[in-house]
Amino acid sequence: MDAFPKWLTELDAADLAFMKQFILASGSLKQLAKVYGISYPTVRSRLDQLIAKINAAETHEDERYIKLIQRLTIEDKIDFEAANLLISRYREEKRNENT
């Protein structure tokens, strides 16, 4: 696994399958919608979620807690405002520990 970039190793099987189908469809979201039998906006939303996961994995943030919050937000398990509040409080506590 060392040969793979970090962002790739953090994707789950469903993400990798989606990426494979995207490549096989030559990047055509319309074709991908046909393959999955879903609407174009749904495919676009799924792609946006995948992009967000990759971006989150690429951040240089080593905090596992923050990565968990980011992933939960991307997966619509918690809302953006709650995520921001949790991350802000966490960082504040970390700063207070270091002073």
N, C-alpha and C positions, 0 to 999 in steps of 0.2 A: 504493500500500500504506500510505501514511501515514494514511489515513482509518480503517484497521483497528486494533483494539487489538493490542498486542504479543503477548498470549497466542494470539490467533487466527492470527497470521502464523507462529507456531512449530509449528503443527499440520501433519501430513502429509496427503496425499490420502485415506488410509484413515480418519484421524480425522475429517476433514471429511465424508466420505461417511457415516460412522456418525452424526455429528451431524445430518446432513440426514435420514437415515432415522428417527432418534429424534424429530425435529420432525414429520415426516410421520406418524409413529405416535402423535402427540399425547402423547408422553412415556410411552407404554405399553411397559414392558419385555417384557410377554407378547407384544404384537404384534410388537415388534422381534425377539424370539426366533423367531417364525413367519417373518418376512421373511428372516432369515438362516439359518433351518433349524437352529438351535442351541438349547441348553437355556437356561432362565431364568438359572440361576447363571452360565453362561458370559457371557451378556449383561450381567449385573450386574458381573461381574469386568471386562469390557471397559469399561463405563461408569466403574467405579472407577479404572481405569488412565487414562482420558481426563481425569477430574477431577484426578488427581494430576499429569498433564502440564500442565494449565491452572494449577494451583496453583504448580508449579515455575516456570512461565514468568512468573507474577505476582510472584515474589519480587524483591526489589530487589537481589539478588545479581548484580553485574556480572561476576563471575568466570566465564569461559567453561568453565574446567576443572570447577568445581563444578556448573555446569549439565549438563555432559556426564555426570558421575558420577550426578547425580539422574536424568537420562533413562535411563541404563543400568540403574539400580535399578528404575525404574518399568517398564521393558521386561523385567524379570527376567533381564538379562544378567549382573548381579553381585548378590550378596546385600546385604542392608541393613547387616550388620556390616562387611563390606568397604568399603562406601560410606562409612560413618561414619568408619572408620579413615583412609581416603584423604583425606577432607575435613578431618578433624582435623589430620593431618600437614601438609597443604597450608597450612591457616590458621596453624599453628605456624611453618612456614618463612617465610610472609609476614610474621608478626609479628617474627621474628628478623631479617629483612632490613630492617625499618623501625626497628630499635633500634641 
